[in-house]
């Protein structure tokens, strides 16, 4: 079982995430490549929130393929191309992560391979073997 840590001696997280996650020895690990907000038909929605929903949908498919689910996420690394996209990304993330939430980092970057991409999400997940 993952142990999600928010020590009382530290300030509370700024949003829905844990400061750290302890993974027990012998756990299976899954590392997910960064996912972009592209539909199965190749379309890219305009809003950051809709793109993030597609990122998390893809992550959900990979978790299921590994016999895992969103509660097994240890860490999320997310990237947005502007501060204006943070709220949409965070709304999507908060719908997909479980309580207690995983560790999470959100970074603002200058861009991705195509100009229409606003969000990219990668995760690490773990489940007892």
C-alpha positions as CSV (number, residue, x, y, z in Angstrom):
1,X,0.0,0.0,0.0
2,X,1.3,3.5,-0.9
3,X,1.9,5.8,2.0
4,X,1.1,9.4,1.0
5,X,2.9,11.8,3.3
6,X,2.1,15.4,4.3
7,X,4.1,15.9,7.5
8,X,2.5,18.1,10.1
9,X,5.8,20.0,10.5
10,X,5.5,21.4,6.9
11,X,3.0,23.8,5.4
12,X,0.0,22.3,3.8
13,X,0.3,21.6,0.0
14,X,-0.8,24.5,-2.2
15,X,-3.3,22.3,-4.0
16,X,-4.5,18.7,-4.2
17,X,-1.2,16.8,-3.8
18,X,0.9,15.1,-1.2
19,X,4.4,16.3,-0.3
20,X,5.7,12.7,-0.7
21,X,4.7,9.1,-1.4
22,X,6.4,6.1,0.1
23,X,6.4,3.0,-2.1
24,X,6.8,-0.4,-0.3
25,X,9.6,-2.7,-1.3
26,X,8.6,-5.3,-3.9
27,X,6.1,-3.1,-5.6
28,X,5.6,-3.2,-9.4
29,X,6.4,0.2,-11.0
30,X,5.0,1.9,-14.1
31,X,6.5,4.9,-15.7
32,X,4.4,6.7,-18.2
33,X,5.7,8.9,-21.0
34,X,4.4,12.4,-21.2
35,X,0.9,12.4,-22.6
36,X,-0.5,15.2,-24.8
37,X,-4.1,16.2,-25.2
38,X,-4.8,14.4,-28.5
39,X,-8.0,12.5,-29.2
40,X,-8.0,9.0,-30.8
41,X,-9.0,10.7,-34.0
42,X,-6.0,13.1,-33.9
43,X,-8.0,16.2,-32.9
44,X,-6.6,18.6,-30.3
45,X,-9.2,20.5,-28.3
46,X,-8.6,24.2,-27.7
47,X,-9.0,24.3,-23.9
48,X,-6.2,23.3,-21.5
49,X,-8.8,21.5,-19.4
50,X,-10.1,19.4,-22.3
51,X,-6.5,18.6,-23.3
52,X,-5.7,17.5,-19.7
53,X,-8.8,15.3,-19.7
54,X,-7.4,13.5,-22.7
55,X,-4.0,13.2,-21.0
56,X,-5.7,11.6,-18.0
57,X,-7.8,9.4,-20.2
58,X,-4.7,8.0,-21.9
59,X,-3.1,7.5,-18.5
60,X,-6.2,5.6,-17.3
61,X,-5.8,3.3,-20.3
62,X,-2.2,2.6,-19.4
63,X,-2.9,2.1,-15.8
64,X,-5.7,-0.4,-16.7
65,X,-3.3,-2.3,-19.0
66,X,-0.9,-2.7,-16.1
67,X,-3.6,-3.9,-13.7
68,X,-3.6,-0.5,-11.9
69,X,-5.8,2.5,-11.3
70,X,-5.6,6.1,-10.4
71,X,-5.1,5.3,-6.7
72,X,-1.8,3.7,-7.7
73,X,-0.3,7.0,-8.9
74,X,2.8,7.9,-6.9
75,X,3.8,11.1,-8.8
76,X,2.4,13.4,-11.4
77,X,4.7,15.7,-13.5
78,X,2.6,18.2,-15.5
79,X,3.6,20.9,-17.9
80,X,1.5,23.8,-19.2
81,X,2.5,26.5,-21.7
82,X,1.1,29.5,-19.7
83,X,-0.1,30.4,-16.2
84,X,-3.5,30.9,-17.8
85,X,-3.7,27.1,-18.4
86,X,-3.0,26.1,-14.7
87,X,-6.7,26.3,-13.6
88,X,-8.0,24.1,-16.4
89,X,-5.2,21.6,-15.9
90,X,-5.8,21.5,-12.1
91,X,-9.5,21.1,-12.5
92,X,-9.0,18.0,-14.6
93,X,-6.2,16.7,-12.3
94,X,-8.5,17.1,-9.3
95,X,-11.2,15.1,-11.0
96,X,-8.8,12.2,-11.7
97,X,-6.6,11.9,-8.6
98,X,-7.8,10.0,-5.5
99,X,-7.6,11.0,-1.8
100,X,-5.0,11.1,-0.4
101,X,-3.5,12.5,-3.6
102,X,-0.1,11.6,-5.1
103,X,3.0,13.8,-5.1
104,X,2.7,16.4,-7.9
105,X,4.7,19.0,-9.7
106,X,3.4,21.6,-12.2
107,X,5.8,23.5,-14.5
108,X,5.3,26.3,-17.0
109,X,7.2,25.6,-20.2
110,X,7.7,27.5,-23.4
111,X,6.0,25.0,-25.6
112,X,5.7,21.5,-27.1
113,X,6.3,20.0,-30.5
114,X,3.1,21.6,-31.9
115,X,1.9,25.0,-31.0
116,X,-1.7,23.9,-30.2
117,X,-0.5,21.7,-27.3
118,X,-1.0,23.4,-24.0
119,X,-0.7,20.5,-21.5
120,X,1.5,17.4,-21.1
121,X,1.2,15.0,-18.2
122,X,3.4,12.1,-17.1
123,X,3.0,9.8,-14.1
124,X,4.8,7.2,-12.0
125,X,2.5,4.5,-10.5
126,X,3.2,1.6,-8.1
127,X,1.2,-1.4,-6.9
128,X,2.2,-4.2,-4.6
129,X,3.4,-7.2,-6.5
